[in-house]
Amino acid sequence: MSLSETQSRAVAHGAGPCICLAGPGSGKTTVITERTKYLIEKQKVLPAEILVITFTKAASIEMRERFRNTMGGRYAPVTFGTFHAVFFAILKAAYHYSAENILREEEKYGILRDITEPMELEIEDENDFLGGIAGEISLIKNERIPLEHYYSSNCPEDVFRRIYREYQQVLMRKRKLDFDDMLVCTYELLKARPDICAGWQRRFRYILIDEFQDINAIQYETVKLLAQPGNNLFIVGDDDQSIYRFRGAKPELMFRFQKDFPDAKMIQLAENYRSTECIIKGAGRVIAHNTNRFRKTIHGVRGAGEKIAVSFFQNQMQEALAVVRKIQDMIKAGREPQEIAVLFRTNTGARIYLEKFMEYNIPFRMRDGLPNIYEHWIANDLFTYIRIAQGSRSRKDFLQIINRPKRYISREYLDTPVLTFEELRKKCRGRDWMEERIDRLEYDIASISRMKPFAAVNYIRHAVGYENYLKEYAQFRRIKPEELYDILDELQEAAKGFESFEAWFAHMEEYKEALQKKSSDQKQEGNAVVFTTLHSAKGLEFPVVFLVDAVEGNMPHRKAATEADVQEERRLFYVGMTRAKDKLYLYYAKERYGQELICSRFVEELRGRTMAKAKSSGEKRQWNKK
């Protein structure tokens, strides 16, 4: 096949370390497979001495198939595998492990559940909590952080350390390895046993790594060991697409590579074969605002194309309807639905789009699962208040909300299957402060019963004090309360337009049934618009991309507290922009949940402006108005 000048230089790199900077759509898979072929045919390297590492099993399978095609179907025993697969093979050979020794994800969560349940922690959403704990355990192992120096964002330090130690004890007792142990144990083995390390160094004389920007510290240190003494390490990556810092990935490791291997050759793949020049240049203007990055010159080969369309709307409903109408027009004009993608910062932001696409019968599929905000634990709390307002007196419902917010009413008073406020007052007689709180709860319940859904949610938030309860819970979980308020906002917005609780609940059931049907149909839904988060969009491409809800607080996300966080968010936005081949639409709303929104700074940067300039001019976004 025909290679560009820069691709040819990368393929023909000789011995020693090399950094191949491969931006979006630059043909990095082609470079890796062609280089592997070059090593075998031109450099006379034995195929068995070549190791190609990818980050996902799917990428490994694709790379192997592409290589086979490159070789004209001829068999060559090159090793293709993920970090976990390669490292586990090393452990297998040393310790005679089998697949039985690998801890499955469901086993991990079962162990963590068994450890935490006796602790009687204040946990609202068990799966969310355990997921957070599992992520932190993974981070500690991959970053090799001393346990005593780590401060959990999910629970107090002493609790987390106890969980971590007990978790590791269970794994040792069962002779199990979690996915992170595969990495840590391999590094420790190669460090402790130079003889074993030397054997694998002789086995893999040439190592090629795809998506190097996603590498973490333990993977990097292990690869450095394996590459010695020849250091025939060919890394392919793009620091501008490093978006997995929460998993331990560090773009700065690409800079460290240069320090660790000062003789490393650097080659930039300068061509973008995916996107039009307008999209390439626009994305380049945005990412240029990041510091500590490799400066790149990228040009397209497909022509100028259409300008990036930036449009704003009064509210998110108008924004969603605009997306629907634009896609309807495209499909009528002959565009296939599967050629179109709608990208979200988080999948909670997809609700209104899910509803509108189902309402207008536009086929779509979700890459990240179909979210149902009505099943969130916060939604369950709100609905329990409403059920009691509608007449429920079940013990289960009262237990759910009696101390949300804190009323300090003991569960022992709720000891019958059916409860009444009068009975509760009798049980609390003599405790004036408790009687007052029960009176207040009864008053609130009666008030809610006379309201429409939107007003009821607002009343529960502010008058009942549920928002203050979430604030206290966020402090315990060490998360920003705004993350929980987002759910409240979304639920309150969803309640708009419904005249009764019955009508709202009926809509929820219809929505749930539609999601279930959509979920079961997804595998068969081939020709459909793709809904995906920005993270899950990595590695994909579409002729048409809608990047929606491009406002401050979402892009960048409000969780971005530091400059490093903001730079990662900018890289995420860049990844979203560069998924587009032909057409890119950036949409945002001026108002949401009754609050004024500010256009994302990344959109301002696309226009050649900074947020500071936009604010100093006092401008509202009045350009490209629909």
N, C-alpha and C positions, 0 to 999 in steps of 0.2 A: 504494500500500500504506500501511497505518497505521504511523506512526512514533511512538516515545515522545517525551516533551518534550525530553529531552537529545539524542536522535538528530536531532530537528527543528532544534535550535539549531546542531548541528554541520553539518548539511546546508546551512542557510541562512547560514552564516558568509560575510561579504562578502569584501573584499579584505584583503591582508596576511597575516602568518604566523598559524598556529593549531596548537596541540597538542591532539589528540583522544586522551585516555586511554581505551583500549578494553580492558577486562578480558576474561577468558574468557567466551565465549558472549554477548557484548554486541552482536553484529550489525555488526561493523566493515565487512564487505564490503558490506552494505546501505548503510551510511553513505557509503562511497566512491562506489558506483555512483549512489546518489541525489543526492549532491553534484555529481557530474559532470553529471548530467541537469539539476540546478538551475542550474549555471553556464551551460549552453547555453540553456535555455529562459527563465530568469528574469534572468540577468545578461547575456545576449546575447553570451557569449564564443564565439568561433569554435571549433568542435570540434577543428580542427587545432592550436589553440594550447594544448591541454590534454595533459599528460603524466601518466600513471599508472604508477608504478614498483612492482614487486613483487620478491620475492627468488627465486622459482622460476618456471620456465616453466609448470609446472602451475597455479600460482596466477594467473599472467598470463592463461592461457587461460580459467580459471574466471571471473576478473574481467571479461574481455571478453564472455563469454557472458552473465553476469549483467547487465552494462550493456545489452547488446542486448535482453534481455528487458525491462529497465526502460524502454527506449525503445520498447517495443512492436514490435520488429523493424526499426524505422527505422534506416537506415545513418547513422552519424556518425563521421567520420575522426579519432576520438580515438586517441592513441598509447598502447598498453598494452605494457609490456615489462619485462624484468628489467634490473638495473643493467648487466650485461654486454652485453645486447642493445642498450640505448640508447647506452651509451658506445662500443660498437664501430661503431655507425652514424655517430657523430661522427668517429671515426678513419677510417672508410671514405671519408667525404666529403672529408677533409683529405688523406689519403695514398693514396687509391685501393686500399686493402686489399681482399682478397676472403676468402672462407672458407678458401682455401688457406693464408693467412697465420696462421690460428689453430692453435696447437699442441694436438694431441690428447693426452689423458691418457696413452695408451700410448706416444706419442712422447716425452713428458716423462720417463717412467720408463726408456725406452730410453736417452735421453741421460744421465740420472743413473747408469744401470748402466754405460754405457761410460766415464764419468768415474771411477767408484769402483773398478771391477774392477782396474785396474793398481795401485791403491794398496795392495792386499792387506790390507785392514782385517779385524779380527776381527769378523765378522758372522755370527750364527747364523741369523737369518731375514732374508733379503735384502729381501723385500717389506715387512716391518715397518720395517726400517732406511730404505729408500728413501721409504716413506710418511712417516716422521718428518722426513727431510731436506726432502722436498717441502713439508710443512706449515710448516717453519721458513722456507723461502724465501718462501712465501706471506705469512707473518707479517711478515717484514722489509719486503716491498714495500708491504703494506697499511698498516702502521704507520709507514712511512717511517723505519725505524730505521737509523742508520748502521752499516754492516757491521762496522766496527772496535769498535763498542759492543755487539755482540750476542754472547751466550754460548750456544752450542748445547747442547742437552740430549741430543744423539745421538752426538756425537763431539767430540774436542778442537777448540779454536777455530781453530787453524791449518789443520786438515783441512777444517773446514766452510767457512772463507773461500775456500780453494782450490776446493772443489766449487762454491760459489756463483759465483765469478768465471768459472770454466770453463763453467758452465752458461749464464751470460749471454752469453759469447763465442759459444757455439754458436748461441744464438737470434739474435744479431745477424748472424752469418754466413749463417744460413738465412733471414733476414728473417721470423722467426716471433714471434708474441706468445702468451704463456701467458695464462690467464684473469686473473691479477693484473696483468699488463702492460696489459691493456685499461683497467683502472681508473687505473693510475699514468700511463700515456701520455695519457689523456684529460685528467687534471688538469693535467699539464705543458703540454699543448697550449693549453688554455683560459687558463692563467696567462701563457704566453709570447706568445699571439696575441690581444690584446684585440678585434681586428676579427672573428675567428672566433667568439670568445666572445659578442660582441654579436649576431651573427647567430643563434646558438642561443637566446640570451635572448629575442630577438624572436619566435622560432619557438614556444618554450614559455613562455607568459606565466603559466600556472597549472600548478603541479606538486603532485601528490598522491602520498604515499609510504605504502605498507602495511608493517606489521611494522617500524616504525622502530627498535624496540629492538635489532634485529639488525644495524644499520648499523655500518660500521667507519669509521676516521678518514678514509681517502682518499675513500670514497664521500660522506661528510658534507661534506668540503671542496669536492668537485666540485659537489655539489648546491647549496651556498651560492653558488658562482660562477654557476651556471645560473639561479638564482632572482632575481638582481639585474636591474634596480634595484627592481622592484615587490615582491619578496619575497612573492609569492603562493604561499606554501609551506604546504601542509596535510599535517601528519604524523599518522599513526595508529599507535599502538603501546601497549605495556604494559611498563614497566620491570620488573615482577614476573615477566615471562616471558622475560627475556633470559637465554638458556642457551648461547650460542655464543661465550663469551669466548675459547675456545681457537682460534677462527677470526678473532679480532680484534674481535668485536662488543663494544660497550661501552655498558651502560645509562646510564652517566654522560653520554653524549652527549645524552640527552634533557634533562638538567639544563643542559648547556651551551647547548642550543637557546634556553632562556629568557634566558641571558646574552647570547647573540649576537643575539637578537631580543627585546629587552626589552618591545616592544609586542605580543608574541604573545598571542593570546587562548587561554585554556585551557578545554577542555570535557571533562568526564568523563561517559562513558556509564555511567549508574548501574545499569542493569538487566542481569541475567544471565538469558538465555532458555534456557540449556542445563541447568543443574543445579538440584537441589532446594536449599532453604534450608539444610538440615543440612550438605550438602556445601560450599556457599558459605561459611558461617560457619566450619566447621572449617578449610577451606583458608585463610581469612582470619586465623584465630588463629595458624597456622603462619607465614605470610609476614610477619605483623606484627613478628616477631623480627628481621627485616632492618632495618638502618639505611640512611640515604641513599636513600630511596625516596619516591615520591609517595604520600601518604596518600589512601586511597580509601574511599568508602562504597558498597558494592555490595549490592544486594538481589535476591532471586529473584522470579520471577513465577509459579512452578509449585507453590508450597506447600512445607510443611516437609519431607515425604518421610521416609525411614527414616534412623535414626542411622547414622553411619559405624561399621562393624564392625571392631574390632581384636581379633585373636586370636593367641595364641602357642602353639608346639608344642615338643616336646622336641628334635626335630632336623629337618633340612631334608627328609628323606624323609617324615616325618609331615606336614610343611607341604605338600609337593607332593601327597600323597595327599588331604589335606583340600581342596585346590583342585579336584582331579579329582572327588571325590565331590560337592562343592557344585555344580560345573558339570553333572555328570550329573543331579543332582536338578532343576536349572533347565531342562535340555533336556527331561527327562521331563514337567515342568510346562508345556511349550509355548514356552519361551524359545528363540529361534533362536541357533545357535552364533555367527553373525557379529555378534550384539549384545553379545558378551562379549570383553573384552581382558585379557590378562595382561601386566603391565608389569615390565620388568627394568632394573636400573641399567646392566648391560652384558650383551651377548649370551652371554658365557661362563657366566653364571649360569643360563642356560636349559637346560643339559644334562639335568638330572634331570627337568625338566618335559617336555622333548621325549620322553624315554624313557617316562615314565609315560603321557603322552597317546597315544603309539603303542601301548603295552601295553594300554590300556583302550579303544583304537579311538575316541578322540574326535577329530573333524576339527579341524585347526588349520593356520594358515599363518604364516610368519615374514616380517615386513616388512624385516628387516635381513639376510636370507640365513640359511641354516641352518648354524650353527656345528658343527664336529666337533673337539672337543678332542683326540681321538686323532690328529689330523693336525698338531698343533702340533709345532714343532721340539724342544721339551723332551720331549714324548711320544716322539718318534723316538729321542732319546738313551736314554731309559729302555728302550724296546723293543729297542734294539740291545744293551744290556747283557744283557737277558733272552735274546735270540737266541743270543748267545755262550754264555750259561749253558746253553742247550739244545743246544749242540754246534756252532754256526756257527764257522768259522775263516776266513771270507772276509776278504780284505784291506780291502774296503770297510767292513765292520763294525768292524774294528779301527781303521781310520783315523778313524771316526766318534767313538769314545770314548776313544782312547788318551791324549789330553791333556785330558779332561773328567772329573775335575779335572786340573790341570797335573801331569804326571809328567815332563815335559821329556825325553820319548823322541822322538828324531828320526824323521820320516816315512821317511827313507832306509833305516831298518832294516826297514820294512814294504814289502819290494820284491818279494814273490812273491804270486801270486793266492790261495794258501792258506797260512795261517800256523799255527804251533804255538808254545806257550810255550817248549818246549825249544829250538826254532830261534831264537827271540828271545833267549833267554839266551846261546846260543852267539855270536850277533852282538854281544852286549854284554859278552862275557867280558873281564875286566880292569877293567871299570867297576863296582865293587862297588855303588855307590849305584843304578845303573840296574838291575842284577840284582835287588837288593832290591825295587825297585818292580814289576818284572815278577813276582817271587814273590808280592808282595802282591796284584797284580791277579789272578793265577791263584787265590789263596786266596779272594778276593772272589767271583770267578766261580763257584767250586765251592760257596761258601756260598749264593749266590743260587739255584743250581740245585736246592737242597733245600728252598726256601721256597715258601710260597703267595704269590700276587700282591701282597696287601696288605703282607706282611712284606718282600717283595723290594723294593718301591718305598721303603719306610721305610729299608731297609738301604742302598740306593743313595744315598738322600738324605744319611744321617748317617754311616754307617760308611765308605762309599766316599768320601764328601766332595763329592758332586755339588752339594749346597746351597751349599757354600763357593765352588764354581766359579761358580754363578749369582750369588752376591754380588759376585765380582770382575767378572763380565760386566756386572752392573748399574752398577757404579762406572764402567766404561769408557763405557757408554751413557748415564750420568748419569740413570738412572731409579731408582726405589725398588726394592730387591730384593724387597719384599713383592709387587710386581706379578708377578714371576716365581714366587715361592713360592705365589701363588694357583693357578697352573697345576699345580704339584706337588701342592698340597692336593687339587685337584679330581681329578687322576689317581689319587691314593692312595685317595680316597673312592670313586672309581669301581671300584677293584680289590676293594673289600669284598665278601664273599660268594662269591667265586670260589675253588674248591678247587685249581685248576690253571691254569697259563699257557695251556694249550690251550683250556680253557673260556672264559677271559677273551678270548683272541684271537678265538675263534669269535663271542663276543658283539659284539666290535668290528666284525667283518665284517657281521654281521646289522644292526648299528646303521648302518654306512656305507651298506649297500644300502637300508635303510629311509629314510635321509636323502636319498639320490639319487632314490628313487622319489617321496618327498615333495616334493623340489625340482622334479621334472619335472611333478608334479601340481598344484603351487601355483597356476599360472595358471588351471587349471580349478576349483580349490578355492574356489568362491565363498562358500558358506555354511559358514564355519569360524571357530573361535575365533582371534582375532588375538594373536600373540606379537610384542611390539615393545619396543625399548629406550625409556627415557624421552625421549631426544632425538628419536627418530623418531616418537614419539607426538604431538609438537607439531602442532597444527592439526587433530587428530582428535577424535572424540567417540564414546562408546559408552554404551548404557544401563547396562551392568555393567562395572566395572573391578576387577581384583585387582592390588594393588601389593604385590609379594612381596619377601621377604628384606630387610625394613625394620630393619636392624641397623646399629650403628656399624661403620665400616670399609667399609660398602657404601652406606649413605645416612646421612650423607655418606660418600663414598668416601674411602679412606685416602689418596688422592693430594691431598686438600684440605689443604694445609699452612698456608695463611694464612686470616685472617678473610674476605678477599675470596673465597677459594675456597669456604669454608663457606657464604657467602651465595649464591653461584652454585648450590651443591648444594641449598640450601633452595629456590631458585627452581625448580630442576629437579623437586624433590619436589612443589612447588606445581602445576607444569604437569601432573604425573602425577595428582594429586588432582582437578584440574579437568577431566580428560578424562571423568569419570563424570557421567552424566545422572541416574540413578536410585539406583544402589547402588554403594557403594565399600567394598572390603574391604582392610584393611591387615594383612598376615600377617608373622610373623617366627618364627624358631626360637631356642631357648635354648642350643643347642649345635651345633657344626659342626666336623668334623675333630678331634673330641676336645677342643675348646676351648670354654669358656663364652662366649656372645655377650651383648652388651648391646643392649637395645632402642634404636632410633634416637632421637636427641634430638628429631627432628621429630615422632615419635609422642608423645613426652613433651609437646612444645609444643602438640600438638593437645588433649591432656588438660588444658592450662592449667598445665603444670609446666615447669621448666627442668631441665637435666641436673644442675646443682648441687644443686637441691632433692632430686632423685631419689637422688643419691649420699649426701647428708647424712642422709637418712632411713634409709639402709641397706636400702631396699626392693628386693626382687626383683620382677619383673613378675608379679604373681599376679592380674591382672584379666582378665576375659573369657576365662578358661581353658577350653580345650576338654576 
